[in-house]
Structures are given as C-alpha cells and as structure tokens.
C-alpha cells in the first residue's frame, strides 16, 4: 500500500537527498532508521516497508548491495533495544513475569541499548569496510 500511494518513493527520495552521493551515509541512514523502527515496531513490518524503499533507490541508479545488508542488520539487531522489539524478548518477558519478576520498560531499555548500539555500530563498521565490494 505504501508503494502504491507513493510513500516509499518519497522516503527513498528523501534518503537520497540527505545522503547525496555518499554511500556510507546512506548505509548509516538505512541501518539507523531500520534499527530504531525495529525497536518500536515489529521487525517484519519494518523490513517489509523498507524493501520497496531500497528497490526504489536501486531503480534510481543507487548501488544498493550494502543497503540490503544494512536492512538485515537493522531489522534484527535493533529489536534488542526494547522489550517489544523482538519475539524472543516478548517470550523472555513472559518467562520473567511467570517467575514473579515483573519487567519494566525502563529497566530493559538500559541493557537493551548497551547491547544494541555497539552491535549496530559494529555492523556499520564491517559493512563500511566492505562497501567497495558491495557496490
């Protein structure tokens, strides 16, 4: 639906306008935005939304080999930041509460970000190093 009404075209155009001809910045944007959204929304929804965006970037002549990997890492690693970011986190919360240990969002967020931010940074670094191979 987002593609049909032109929303993905606009987002792709916005990403390209912000990044210009800098592939590392575009890589960081896709990784950061998908990682952030995955912490808030279901990762499948985020990835399904970003697939046409990356496809629109490819159609405009942008090299997107690294962006697919950025979407993969953002869509999986970003979910570790919050309790609702992944199915595994929701299962873990259920197990904790079943054992009498109520989970609070703020208490999860600190350790979640302590895991998420370094892993996303490492993913960016490794993708950035391989960017010439992914073009």
Buried (B, 14 or more C-beta within 10 A) or exposed (E): EBBEEEBBBEBBBEBBEEBEEEBEEBBBBBBBBBBBBBBEBBBEEBBEBBBBBBBBBBEEEBEBBBBBBBBBBBBBBBBBBBBBBBEEBEEBBEEBEEEEEEBEEEEBBEEBBEEBBEBBEEBBEEBBEEBEEBE
